Amino acid sequence: MLSLGLLPLFCDVDPRTANVTIESVKHAISSGAEAMVVTHMWGLPCDVAELRHLAEARGLKIVEDASHAPGAEINGVKAGALGDIAVLSFQAFKLIWAGEGGVLLTDDDELYSRAVVFGHNQRRIVELGADNPYAAYAPLGYGLKLRIHPLGAVIASHALRQLPKVIERQRTSARVLDEALRDSPLAEPPATTPSMKRVYYTYKPLLKSPDADEKTREKIISRLQRRGVPARIPDSGPLSDHPIFRSGKGQLFGLDLRPEREEFPGAHHFFGRAITIPFPNTGTENDIEQIADEIKSAFGGAYTKEC
Ligand SMILES: Cc1ncc(COP(=O)(O)O)c(C=O)c1O
């Protein structure tokens, strides 16, 4: 966004899901806003239908970042088909992966044509047809050529074919881990609701407040690691804490950024409590049962009291 000269207006997230909410988006929108960027965090779809009313009333487009959530659904509609335009990263750890690369999805002809001119060049633009208003840009487009490497596209199409199986295995594993956390006094399983069919870009239990202190989290993580479960603190944190936004120095992109002053308590609450547990990529039911046993002991309460 910054490299396109667009200024982000951050909004807080639900501390239980890490997804934006209608209230947080309403609070963030100011005049001049053009679009909402909605990320389905770690595979849990945002309620985009609810956001759509707000978007229509304010003349905003909805851009979905479905990188974590291919195959997830809300009320029968797949992530990536909920907004006006969707992007999916196919970076190496995503559910559909290509090493690097990604795709853009839209059913809007105008947005599609503009994306083709922006990110492709030559033949793809010619294919838009001679009567397309953007046909004149065929020789170069913007010259940016942002498209996925063809070899990456081949890998991604293989991963796409595997996706239903991967999701099924993930959901089975998640049910086992949810069950292991059911009676935990310390943590709760990742969120979901009856209208959603989520997927998992890693499994993230949340420590229950008020026990959610850093020491408890560290103890649980190191116990899990010692027992062979590669748990960790989430790699990312609230985007608004990035030095570019806190310092307000946008020189990197020649932008006039105001230093971000809001604290976004929902985001801090989520990131202060979450523990990342990757699913084994391959493995048997036995492996997931063993992870569940370790989770049961680590989050059982007795362990943290002992130490
Ligand atoms: C939700 C989300 N969107 C976008 C990206 C960036 O993707 P890329 O590295 O393909 O640009 C990531 C990267 O991990 C991500 O997690």
The ligand as an SDF file (V2000), in Angstrom:
LIG
                    3D

 16 16  0  0  0  0  0  0  0  0999 V2000
   -1.8430  -12.3280    5.5650 C   0  0  0  0  0  0  0  0  0  0  0  0
   -0.6230  -12.0970    4.7270 C   0  0  0  0  0  0  0  0  0  0  0  0
   -0.7320  -11.2950    3.6530 N   0  0  0  0  0  0  0  0  0  0  0  0
    0.3440  -11.0500    2.8540 C   0  0  0  0  0  0  0  0  0  0  0  0
    1.5610  -11.5990    3.1140 C   0  0  0  0  0  0  0  0  0  0  0  0
    2.7200  -11.2570    2.2250 C   0  0  0  0  0  0  0  0  0  0  0  0
    2.8660  -12.1790    1.2700 O   0  0  0  0  0  0  0  0  0  0  0  0
    4.1110  -12.1530    0.2520 P   0  0  0  0  0  0  0  0  0  0  0  0
    5.3160  -12.4950    1.0550 O   0  0  0  0  0  0  0  0  0  0  0  0
    3.7530  -13.2090   -0.7430 O   0  0  0  0  0  0  0  0  0  0  0  0
    4.1460  -10.7910   -0.3180 O   0  0  0  0  0  0  0  0  0  0  0  0
    1.7320  -12.4310    4.2120 C   0  0  0  0  0  0  0  0  0  0  0  0
    3.0640  -13.0180    4.4560 C   0  0  0  0  0  0  0  0  0  0  0  0
    3.3440  -13.8800    5.1590 O   0  0  0  0  0  0  0  0  0  0  0  0
    0.6150  -12.6900    5.0470 C   0  0  0  0  0  0  0  0  0  0  0  0
    0.7270  -13.4850    6.1200 O   0  0  0  0  0  0  0  0  0  0  0  0
  1  2  1  0
  2  3  1  0
  2 15  2  0
  3  4  2  0
  4  5  1  0
  5  6  1  0
  5 12  2  0
  6  7  1  0
  7  8  1  0
  8  9  2  0
  8 10  1  0
  8 11  1  0
 12 13  1  0
 12 15  1  0
 13 14  2  0
 15 16  1  0
M  END
$$$$
